[in-house]
Amino acid sequence: MKLEVCCYSINDIITAINHGADRIEFCAGRNEGGLTPSYGDLLQLSQLKLPVAIHPIIRPRGGDFYYSQTEINSMINDIQLARELDYPGVVFGCLVSNGQLDIINLLKLIKAADGLSITFHRAFDVCVDPILALNQLNDLGIDRILTSGQQQDAVKGIKLIEQLHQLSQSTLIMPGCGIRSTNLALFKAIGITEFHSSASRSLPSPMQYQNQNVCMSHTKQDEFIRFSIDPDEVEKMKQLLL
């Protein structure tokens, strides 16, 4: 059984690995649900030669997963960069406007990722027909699907996750969103073997001066709260998978 931890900084990646993570999904843009990390971070991280697989997400913006051709071209370039920096896998997904998989552009992305491990991310959770999508991803040779079972969190979506797991062929079903040590047993009981968690905690900013009148985001949020990996939670989950 494997524990994949979603991390939004190099420091969090190091913490997660030191406390038992088997694989890392590396993202920027936490408030957007995960965006492609910067070149600077990808380069620096590749130079550390860390001992577990790190899969960068390839997602050019937040919002929906219906991408223009210029956005697809950027994704192809980012996949090629991940390959050049010796990352063993990538995470991506795309849809067309009717909610089905964008097969034409998926084929382009898969070609760019040839030889890398591929995870189809939670674009799956907003597709119109998850069973059809599973069959298509099986045929395309995608290694795994990250899904919350088309619900707000994986516990709510566990019935669909179980159905997908039973129907999957070469494509592995990996539940994510809300996976914690307190509910891991629910997914082990239905035969799941890979788990995805952010294992996060919130921490106060070390800033002594805090101007509460200014927010850098268009959506109101606390600028003086930071999120990071909870090492104790990573350890608890890892122990439950041994």
JORA-V597117 format. One record per backbone hydrogen bond with DSSP energy under -0.5 kcal/mol. NH is the residue of the N-H (numbers start at 1). CO is the residue of the C=O. E is the energy in kcal/mol with one decimal. If there is no record, write none. Layout:
{{NH	CO	E} {NH	CO	E}}
This chain:
{{2	193	-2.5} {4	2	-0.6} {4	195	-3.6} {5	23	-2.4} {6	197	-2.2} {7	5	-0.5} {7	25	-2.7} {13	9	-1.9} {14	10	-2.3} {15	11	-2.1} {16	12	-2.9} {17	13	-2.5} {18	14	-2.4} {19	15	-1.0} {19	16	-0.5} {20	17	-1.5} {21	16	-2.6} {22	3	-2.4} {23	3	-1.5} {24	53	-2.3} {25	5	-1.9} {26	24	-0.6} {26	55	-1.8} {27	7	-2.6} {27	25	-0.5} {28	35	-2.9} {32	29	-1.2} {33	30	-1.7} {34	29	-2.4} {35	28	-3.0} {36	59	-2.2} {42	38	-2.5} {43	39	-2.9} {44	40	-2.3} {45	41	-2.8} {46	42	-2.0} {47	43	-1.5} {48	44	-0.6} {48	45	-1.1} {49	45	-0.5} {49	46	-0.8} {53	22	-0.7} {55	24	-3.3} {56	54	-0.6} {56	89	-0.8} {57	26	-2.4} {58	91	-3.5} {59	57	-0.7} {67	65	-0.9} {72	68	-2.3} {73	69	-2.4} {74	70	-1.9} {75	71	-2.1} {76	72	-2.5} {77	73	-2.3} {78	74	-2.4} {79	75	-2.5} {80	76	-2.4} {81	77	-2.1} {82	78	-2.4} {83	79	-2.2} {84	80	-2.4} {85	81	-1.9} {86	83	-1.8} {87	82	-2.7} {89	54	-0.6} {90	117	-2.5} {91	56	-1.9} {92	119	-2.4} {95	65	-2.8} {96	100	-2.6} {99	96	-2.2} {102	94	-1.9} {103	101	-1.5} {106	102	-2.6} {107	103	-2.3} {108	104	-1.0} {109	105	-2.3} {110	106	-3.0} {111	107	-2.1} {112	108	-2.0} {113	109	-1.7} {114	111	-1.3} {116	113	-2.9} {117	88	-2.6} {119	90	-2.1} {120	144	-2.8} {121	92	-1.4} {121	119	-0.6} {124	121	-2.2} {125	122	-1.1} {126	123	-1.6} {127	124	-1.3} {128	99	-2.0} {133	129	-2.5} {134	130	-2.3} {135	131	-2.2} {136	132	-2.4} {137	133	-2.6} {138	134	-2.5} {139	135	-2.1} {140	136	-1.9} {141	137	-0.8} {141	138	-0.9} {142	137	-2.1} {143	118	-1.2} {144	118	-1.4} {145	172	-2.7} {146	120	-2.7} {147	145	-0.6} {147	174	-1.9} {151	148	-0.5} {154	177	-2.9} {157	153	-1.3} {158	155	-1.2} {161	157	-2.2} {162	158	-2.6} {163	159	-2.0} {164	160	-3.0} {165	161	-2.5} {166	162	-2.2} {167	163	-1.7} {168	164	-1.6} {172	143	-2.6} {172	170	-0.5} {174	145	-3.1} {174	172	-0.6} {175	173	-0.5} {175	194	-0.6} {176	147	-1.8} {183	180	-1.3} {184	180	-1.0} {186	183	-1.1} {187	183	-0.7} {187	184	-0.9} {188	184	-2.0} {189	185	-2.0} {190	187	-0.6} {191	188	-1.6} {192	187	-2.1} {195	2	-2.2} {196	175	-2.1} {197	4	-2.3} {201	228	-2.3} {203	226	-3.7} {205	224	-2.3} {210	208	-0.5} {212	210	-0.9} {214	211	-1.0} {223	221	-0.8} {225	222	-1.1} {226	203	-3.5} {228	201	-2.5} {230	199	-3.4} {231	229	-0.8} {234	230	-1.9} {235	231	-2.2} {236	232	-2.3} {237	233	-2.4} {238	234	-2.5} {239	235	-2.4} {240	236	-1.6} {241	237	-0.8} {241	238	-0.9} {242	239	-0.9}}
